[in-house]
Amino acid sequence: MTADGGEASVSPDEVPVSPVDSGAQVPVPGVRLPSGQAFLPETAGPLLRERNVAIVILAGPANCGKSTLLTRVYHQLQFAPIEGMSFGGSETLVDLERRCFLSRVESGRATPDTERQKRPEGQTLLHLAIFDELGRHDLLFGDMAGEHFDDIADFAGEVTNQPALGRADTIAVVIDGERAITAERWNIVARAKMMLDGFRASGSVRPANLQIITTKWDLISAAGAGAVALASEAEREIADAVRASGADPSVFRTAARSSNVAVPPGFGVGPLLKSWLIVRPRLATLSAAADRSGPFDRFTG
């Protein structure tokens, strides 16, 4: 406006343009809402930026009990704390529920089952937050099809197709307890050793914690002392192979589901879950000089 009350003339070049008018993207304050679906390595960035997340890989062939064990941990936490550890939420709740569905009465099945990971997907990550006396812990579980670990046993170069392995804080070699007490035991042990050789030969798999998990302990216990001796021998042979890589493995025996009254459902889950929480996530200890060329590493800066 001019001194005499008239309208001042303004050149079109002088008219201010708002960021919205100019086409710029204006950040909108708010919260991140997870989809509930499993993460891919390339979509886990927001969670990895916000939290110190420990990555746990259950490594073993198809049908050895990996998915059943993981869903048992999730399912059991829904009803009560496990040895002082309680459920703190999940950003992949939809996929966790989907994997649990076949084990529930609502599925209409006569016997419980677990939806297993399929090879074409095979590289997804499931999230659990756990609270204990020290506070919140965030875990990402590599939900990989067993066939991928068979590939690694045959060719160490396959490790590069599993980016979560190179970032894993804990890798657990899973022994199928049902097969470990049969004539297949020698093959179970041999394939586990070959997989460990593949990890070592790749040069990129360096977890802080290497452990051994024997699943389906209810079946082993029910089969008697001879079966327990066979399973123990398989554990010893695989532990020796882990020690050859310079690690000192812990051995856990679990039964996610059980019809054996001497071995309750969820047997061994508490100590195993605790072992995953005590490992400090590697993202919290990466140095500035570390190689950050992998899919996870670009989120650490």
N, C-alpha and C positions, 0 to 999 in steps of 0.2 A: 504494500500500500504506500502511496506517495504522501508527502507532507500535507497536500491539500485534500487528502481523503480519497484520491482516485486509485484505481488498480494499477500496480506496476506491471510493466510488460516484462515477460520472462522468456528468454530464448529457449527453444526446445532442448538445446544441449545442456541447459542448466537445470532442467527438471530432474529432481532426485528419483532414482529408480530403486524400488525395494528389492531385497534379495529374491523374494518370491517371483516378482515381475521379471527379473533377469534370468530366471530359470535355474538359479542356484538351489542346491538342496540345503534346507535349513534343518539342523538337528532338532529333534523333538524329545524333550526330557521324558523319561519313562523307565520302565523295567523290561528286562529281556524275558520273554515268555517262551520256554522250551516247547517244542512240538510234542514231546513224549516219545518220539521215534528214536531208534538207535542212531548213534553218531557214526559218521564215516571219519577216517583220519583227517580229511580236509574240512570237515564241518565242526570239529571239536574245539576250534580256536577260542570262541568266547568263553567257554568253561575253563580252558587252560589259562586264559589271561586273568580270570577272576579268582581262581582257586589254586592252591598247591595240590595237584591231583596225582595220586599214585596209580600207575598202570600195572595191572595184574593179568598175566597170560596163563591160561590153563592149556597146556600143550599135550596133545595126545590124539590117537586115531579116532575115527568115527565110532560112536556108540560106546565109548569107554566111560561115560558118565559126567563129562564136563558140564554140559548144559543143565543136567539134572541137579548137580551139586550147586551150581550158581543159583538156580531158581529156588532150591531148598533154603539157601541163606536168605534170599529175599522173602520167601513165603514165611519162614519162621520169625523173621523180624516184624512181620505184620501183627503178630499176636502177643509177643512179649520180648523184652530185651534178652539178648544172649550173653550170659556171663558179664553183665554190666554194659553191654553195647546195645544201643537202640537205633531204630530206623530214623534217619534224618531227612528223608526225601529222595527223589530221583528225577533226573531230567529226561530219563528214558522210560517213564512209567508205563506207557502204552505197550511198548515192546516187551517189557518184563512181564506184564499181565498176560500178554499173548502167549508167551512161552510157558507160563504157569497153567494156562487154561485146561490143557488135556489131563492135568493131574487132579483136577477138582471135580466134585460131584456134578456141578453144572454142565460139564462136558458130556454127560450121559455115558461115559465109558465104564465098562465093568472093572477094568484095571487102570491104574494111573500111568500116564506117559508124559513125556516132555517133548515139545516141538524142538527139533534139533536144527542147527544151522545148516543151510544148504550151500553147496560149493559156489554157485555163481555169485552169491552175496559174499559170505565168508570172511569179510574183513571189517565187520562192524564193531562198535564199542558200546557197552552198556554201563550206565552210571548208577552208583549207590553212594549216598551220604550216610555216614555213621557217626553217632555221638557216643563218647565215653567220658571218663573223668578228666581227660585232657582237652576235651572240646570236640570240634567237628573234624572229620576226616572224609576226604572225597576219593573215591576209587572209580577207575574206569577198567572194565573187564573186556579183554579182547575176545569177542564172540566169533571165533573162527571155525570153519568147517574142518573136521578131522583130516579130510583129504589133503588140505594144505600142509599139514605136518608130515603126512606121508611123502609129499613132494619134496619137502626139505630133507627128509631122510635119504631120498634118492639123489638129490642134487642141491648142494649148499647154496647155489645161486638163487634158489627160490626165496631165500630170506629177504631179498630186495623187494619182493612182491608183497611182503607183510610189514609195512612200515612201523606198526606198533611194536614189533619185536625189538627193534633197535632202541626203542625208548622205554622198554619195560623195566619197572622197578623190581617186580617179582615174576619169575617164570617157574611154574609148577609142572613137573613131568607127571602126567596122570597115568597110572597103571589100572587097567581094567581088571578088577579083582576077580570077576567071574571067569575070565579067560586065563588068569594067572595061575589057576589051580588045575588047569587041564593040560593036555598035550600041547596046547598052543603057547605055553609059558615061554619056551625057548624063543619063539617068534616075537612075543611081546617084548622080551628083554632085548633081543637083537635090534628090533626097530627103534626102541627107545635110545639105544646106544648110537645108532646111525643118525637119529635126529639130533642128539647132543653133539655128535661130530660135525653135523651140518651147521649148528649154531656156532661152534668154535671155528670152523673153517671160514665162515663168512666174515669174521673179524669185527662185526658190527653189533653182535648180541652180547651185552655186558650187564646183566641185571645185578642189582645189589644183593638180591636174595634168590637163590636157586633151591627149590624144594621138591620133594616127592610126595605125591598123594596116591594112596591106594583106595579106590572106590569099591562099593558093594561089599563092605566088610561083613555085613549081615550074612551074605551067602558063604563067605569064607569061614566064619565062626560056626555056622550051622553044619558045615561039611566036616568039622572035626580037627583034631590036632595035626593030622597029616596035611590038610589043606592050609592050615596056618603056617606050617613049616615051609610049604612050597611058596606061599605068598611072601614070607619073610626072606626066603632065598632070592626071589625076584627083586625085592626091595634092596637087598644087600648088593646084588650085582649092578643095579642101576646107580646106587649110591657111590659105588666104586668108580663108575664111569664119570659121575659128576665131580668127584674128588680129583680125577685126572685133569679136569679143567681148572683146578685151583680153588674150587668152592667146597664148603663143608655143608652138605644139605641136611635139612630137617626132614623127617619122615612123618606123614600124617595118615591116619587110617580113618575113613569116613563111610557113612551109610546114609545117603540122602533119603531113601525110602527103605522100609524094612518090614518083613513079616516074621522076623526072628525076635522073640520076646527078650532074649538076652542082649540084643543090640537095638536100642530104640531108634526111631526115625530122627534124623539129624545128628546121629552119633558122630562125634569128632569135629562138628562144625565150629564150636566155640574157640578152641585153640587155633584152628586154622584161620578164622577171621581175625583173631588177635595178631597172628603173624603177619597179616597183610597191613595192619594199621601201624605197626612199629617201624616200618621201613620209611625213611624220609624220602619224599618224592624227589627225583633227580632234577626236575625243573627248578627246584629251590637251590640247587647246588651247582648248576651249570656255570662255568666260567665264561668270561667274555671271549676267550680264545677258542672256545669249543666249536667244533664243526656244526654249523646250523643249516645244513643243506637238505635235511630230511623234511617230510611233510609236517611233522610236529614242530620242528625247530623254528620255523618262521614265526611262530606265535610266542616265542620266549623273549623277544627283544623289547 
